[in-house]
Structure formats: C-alpha cells, structure tokens
Amino acid sequence: MKTDRRTCVVTGGAGFIGSHLVDALLARGDNVVAVDNLSTGHADNLEQAQANSRFRFVNLDVSQRSLMAPLIANCDELYHLASYVGVKLAAQTSSQTILNNLRSIDTILDLVTHYKPRFLLTSTSEIYGKALDVYDAGPDGLSEHADRVYGSTEVHRWSYAGIKSVEEFLTLAKHHEEGLHTVIVRLFNVIGPRQVGRHGPVVPRFIEQALSGEPISIYGDGSQRRCFTFVDDAIQTIVSLMRRDDTAGEIFNVGGTDPISISELAELIVKETGGDSSVEYIPYETAYGTHFEDVHLRIPNTRKLDEWMGKSFETDIADAIRKTIAAHPRVGNLSK
Ligand SMILES: NC(=O)c1ccc[n+]([C@@H]2O[C@H](COP(=O)([O-])OP(=O)(O)OC[C@H]3O[C@@H](n4cnc5c(N)ncnc54)[C@H](O)[C@@H]3O)[C@@H](O)[C@H]2O)c1
C-alpha cells in the first residue's frame, strides 16, 4: 500500500525553529533526520524527538559534503535552516561566521542538484535592509519583488542581509538552471519556546530579564516597531508551502502583520511575567559597537501568502508571549 510518509532532512534541526519543525514533521508521520553542528543549537531541543523511532540526529557541519551526501540521497524534502542568525551575531561577526553560511549553501545546493529532493530555504526580513525607512511606499511597498536598501559594508550588521541574499540568489539560480523545486520563505521575527536571547533576539532576552527581576534593557529609544510571528504559525506555513506543487521557484514573506514598538513589547512582557522590572535604555553603540544602524520599521507585506494560502496566522503577540513564558524552564521550575 502506498503511504504518504516522507523522509525529511532538517539542517539546523537542533536550533530554535528547526527543532519545532522536526517535532511538527514527526507529528505528521514523516521520517526525519536533523543535522546540526550545535554551534548555536542545543541537543536538549530534540529531547521530545529523540523518543520517536522515525527520528535521527546527526551531529555534523552541513558543509561536510561526503557525510551529507548519503543523507540527502535518501530524502524527499530538505529544509535548510542551518545558519548563523541575527544582527547581533552579525555585528560581532568574524569571517568564520560569514563563510559558514556560504560553505553550507554551496554544499547543500550542490547535493540537491545531484539528488533532486525538494528544497526550502529559510531567508529573512533582514533581506529588505532599511527599505521601509527609506521609501515612502508604506508597508504595502515591501512585496517579495521590492528593491532592497543596505548600508555600507563597513557596518557589520548588513553582512547578515548580504549573506542571506547570496543564499537566495544561488537558490534561484539553481532553480532556473537545473529545474530544482526550490521554495524561499522570508521569516519576520519568529518567537516561541526554545529561542534563546544570547545572540540577540529581543523576546527571549526580555523574558529572561523579567523573570530574573532585572531591568529590561532596550537598545535605542524603544520606538522602533516590529511584527512578530509565533513559531507554530511559521512552521505550519513552511510545511504547507514545501508540499504544494506550484511553489517551485517562488519567494514568500512569512510573518505576523501587527506592529508593536519595542517599548510596548517590554511593558507587555513585564505584565505577562507578573514581574516589576524597570526599563533601561542602552545606546546602540554600547550594545552593538560603533557604526551600528537599526531599522525603525519592519512590517511584512503578506498579500502573496494570503492569496496563496488564505489567512494563516492565528496567534497574536500577547498569546505568543504567554505561551513562550509558560514554556520557559524557569517558570516550569517555579511551578513544580
Ligand atoms: N528566528 C527568527 O526570527 C528568524 C527570522 C528570519 C529568518 N530566520 C532563519 O531561520 C533559520 C533558523 O533560525 P533560528 O532562529 O532557529 O536560529 P538558531 O541559531 O536557533 O538555529 C540555527 C541552527 O543552525 C545550526 N548551524 C549553524 N551552522 C551550521 C552548520 N554549518 N552545520 C550544521 N548546523 C549549523 C546551529 O547550531 C543552530 O542549531 C535561519 O536560517 C535563520 O536565518 C530566523
């Protein structure tokens, strides 16, 4: 009897989003291999998956071609999430972190060209750079076809956008040259359990500070606005886009569309943790070093996603924050 079960490889599978993707694919009945070098990810994130006989974890750098080849030879779907992630890491970046992404995408796309599994790349809203701040087009201007605006190469934070752009260019080139089934999703500030604040993301950092009773440290004046996406909503969309036959060669913005300022976010997190932390404002130069530039406004244009998939995001920011706090290990410990 023919079964619908697929064999999926998730690179970066021990990371925040990757580990949730692994759990979701296993819940759908698929066989899953997670590949991760544990540079920023944690084996603990895969605790739930490890109990499943359809799961395997391989501790490996994805640029190791000969070791990756047998994994990709036998898979139907390859989700490429392995990456150095975020502007804070990029602001402190070394050539090593830049080369990590380039070597990874080079190896992975070479193997995908050879073995032809479906391929999905997780790209980022950072791709747009400061386009929303510079154009007067409003959020509707930032469709997947929008022009991008970056700062100087002397400002390290733009390296993340630059590298992820190269990953997109290579993916699209391989689609056109080799007829590969590739899908690119540009994620906007995904949040949820297992995300750690160490490398910069704001929500886990604020939650950690609020639960510890420390002041919440806001970089800049707190008026910068962002949209957040709960991880379960992002994962559901990622898998659906991978499994449609008509998405080959397409790019999708994937994100929540209700902006909140960083000051309002801090207030919300203090309220939801039941804490009484104060707020302190830290200049960008102190947080990121000199020559840092931030983006004031980032709102996704999800018209394409809405047209293709119908409205797909169910979790609002307050709900997402509550779920993330409830799953925090420290909250679990306190309630034991
Ligand atoms: N979290 C977000 O809000 C967000 C937003 C936009 C895009 N993204 C993209 O989503 C993906 C996952 O991000 P995340 O937030 O889960 O970050 P993460 O740091 O938790 O996950 C990345 C994982 O990749 C692994 N990794 C890095 N280089 C590797 C290599 N060479 N070989 C094997 N493993 C390697 C790390 O150990 C880590 O587990 C990334 O591609 C990122 O660019 C994330």
The ligand as an SDF file (V2000), in Angstrom:
LIG
                    3D

 44 48  0  0  0  0  0  0  0  0999 V2000
   14.3950   33.3560   14.4690 N   0  0  0  0  0  0  0  0  0  0  0  0
   13.9790   34.2590   13.6040 C   0  0  0  0  0  0  0  0  0  0  0  0
   13.2400   35.1610   13.9630 O   0  0  0  0  0  0  0  0  0  0  0  0
   14.3740   34.1720   12.1530 C   0  0  0  0  0  0  0  0  0  0  0  0
   13.9640   35.2320   11.3300 C   0  0  0  0  0  0  0  0  0  0  0  0
   14.3150   35.1800    9.9970 C   0  0  0  0  0  0  0  0  0  0  0  0
   14.9980   34.1070    9.4870 C   0  0  0  0  0  0  0  0  0  0  0  0
   15.3880   33.0910   10.3090 N   0  0  0  0  0  0  0  0  0  0  0  0
   16.1210   31.9630    9.7050 C   0  0  0  0  0  0  0  0  0  0  0  0
   15.6160   30.7350   10.2260 O   0  0  0  0  0  0  0  0  0  0  0  0
   16.6850   29.7870   10.3490 C   0  0  0  0  0  0  0  0  0  0  0  0
   16.7210   29.2060   11.7530 C   0  0  0  0  0  0  0  0  0  0  0  0
   16.9160   30.2510   12.6910 O   0  0  0  0  0  0  0  0  0  0  0  0
   16.7710   30.0380   14.2770 P   0  0  0  0  0  0  0  0  0  0  0  0
   16.1490   31.2760   14.8250 O   0  0  0  0  0  0  0  0  0  0  0  0
   16.1590   28.7300   14.5470 O   0  0  0  0  0  0  0  0  0  0  0  0
   18.3000   30.0860   14.7260 O   0  0  0  0  0  0  0  0  0  0  0  0
   19.1810   29.0450   15.5810 P   0  0  0  0  0  0  0  0  0  0  0  0
   20.5120   29.6790   15.7880 O   0  0  0  0  0  0  0  0  0  0  0  0
   18.4090   28.6120   16.7780 O   0  0  0  0  0  0  0  0  0  0  0  0
   19.3020   27.8280   14.5650 O   0  0  0  0  0  0  0  0  0  0  0  0
   20.3300   27.7060   13.5850 C   0  0  0  0  0  0  0  0  0  0  0  0
   20.9160   26.3230   13.7550 C   0  0  0  0  0  0  0  0  0  0  0  0
   21.8660   26.0770   12.7220 O   0  0  0  0  0  0  0  0  0  0  0  0
   22.9600   25.3670   13.3060 C   0  0  0  0  0  0  0  0  0  0  0  0
   24.0900   25.5520   12.3890 N   0  0  0  0  0  0  0  0  0  0  0  0
   24.7020   26.7160   12.0370 C   0  0  0  0  0  0  0  0  0  0  0  0
   25.6620   26.4730   11.1420 N   0  0  0  0  0  0  0  0  0  0  0  0
   25.6880   25.1380   10.9120 C   0  0  0  0  0  0  0  0  0  0  0  0
   26.4610   24.2840   10.0880 C   0  0  0  0  0  0  0  0  0  0  0  0
   27.4400   24.7650    9.2920 N   0  0  0  0  0  0  0  0  0  0  0  0
   26.2040   22.9500   10.1030 N   0  0  0  0  0  0  0  0  0  0  0  0
   25.2300   22.4440   10.9070 C   0  0  0  0  0  0  0  0  0  0  0  0
   24.4600   23.2050   11.7080 N   0  0  0  0  0  0  0  0  0  0  0  0
   24.6770   24.5340   11.7070 C   0  0  0  0  0  0  0  0  0  0  0  0
   23.1200   25.9650   14.6810 C   0  0  0  0  0  0  0  0  0  0  0  0
   23.8370   25.1300   15.5890 O   0  0  0  0  0  0  0  0  0  0  0  0
   21.6620   26.1360   15.0910 C   0  0  0  0  0  0  0  0  0  0  0  0
   21.1590   24.9960   15.7470 O   0  0  0  0  0  0  0  0  0  0  0  0
   17.9600   30.5090    9.9160 C   0  0  0  0  0  0  0  0  0  0  0  0
   18.2150   30.2050    8.5640 O   0  0  0  0  0  0  0  0  0  0  0  0
   17.6000   31.9820   10.0430 C   0  0  0  0  0  0  0  0  0  0  0  0
   18.3400   32.7870    9.1520 O   0  0  0  0  0  0  0  0  0  0  0  0
   15.0920   33.1040   11.6390 C   0  0  0  0  0  0  0  0  0  0  0  0
  1  2  1  0
  2  3  2  0
  2  4  1  0
  4  5  1  0
  4 44  2  0
  5  6  2  0
  6  7  1  0
  7  8  2  0
  8  9  1  0
  8 44  1  0
  9 10  1  0
  9 42  1  0
 10 11  1  0
 11 12  1  0
 11 40  1  0
 12 13  1  0
 13 14  1  0
 14 15  2  0
 14 16  1  0
 14 17  1  0
 17 18  1  0
 18 19  2  0
 18 20  1  0
 18 21  1  0
 21 22  1  0
 22 23  1  0
 23 24  1  0
 23 38  1  0
 24 25  1  0
 25 26  1  0
 25 36  1  0
 26 27  1  0
 26 35  1  0
 27 28  2  0
 28 29  1  0
 29 30  1  0
 29 35  2  0
 30 31  1  0
 30 32  2  0
 32 33  1  0
 33 34  2  0
 34 35  1  0
 36 37  1  0
 36 38  1  0
 38 39  1  0
 40 41  1  0
 40 42  1  0
 42 43  1  0
M  CHG  2   8   1  16  -1
M  END
$$$$
